[in-house]
């Protein structure tokens, strides 16, 4: 499909393509999120709490960012679900598979998506109330989402590596699934998925080709920061869980994306 046709498909008309905060638009956004979330629940990508959290995260993204933002969120979610289910039995035998047969709970959904949702809100209000360029927060949204997508793909694919992971802080060999452990296979998966988010954003007409580079860099750096936090704060402090790591890393990836807008 040519890029222009792809953009037209996403926009459909001004009502859906633009962020018009009418009651009708909000109802459509809510229904769309419920349907997508319901399908995710049906196919065991999320449990019921994850379904509710997904609706909570998705509605602001459509309402304030538009359907193109949600399309990118959906791409991340599908990619993460496929990576989680990929060779699930093999990961299960290793004892490193996602619990609940790969169905994500509200903790995981919020940890990976709440920051992107926040950037989508800022994308809408920045030019109206803050006199700031909305593209700053567009790149924040993409950086946060690319971080979450890259981290999930890297973790899930990296667990299938035939080589033991190494701790990102000192490169010592650790057990598969250890916090902060990385593999070459996982790093390659992170790099590919981070740039894929940027490519999808470009194809959706959200920016020029520079958006691919910024999103890819922000996502790859953010996902590796996730590993660094996992090897340090998450390992040192019992109260600092994986969801805290995810939120911190996606904030960092989003901020990096916003900063790179100025270069």
Secondary structure by P-SEA (a helix, b strand, c coil): ccaaaaaaaaacccccccccccaaaaaaaaaaaaaaaaaaaaaccccaaaaaaaaaacccccccccaaaaaaaaaaaaaaaaaaacaaaaaaaacccccccccccaaaaaaccaaaaaaaaaaacccccccccaaaaaaaaaaaaaaaaaaaaaaaaaaacccccccccccccccccccccccaaaaaaaaaaaaaaaaaaaaaccccaaaaaaaaaaaaaaaaaaaaaaaccccccccccaaaaaaaaaaaaaaaaaaaccc
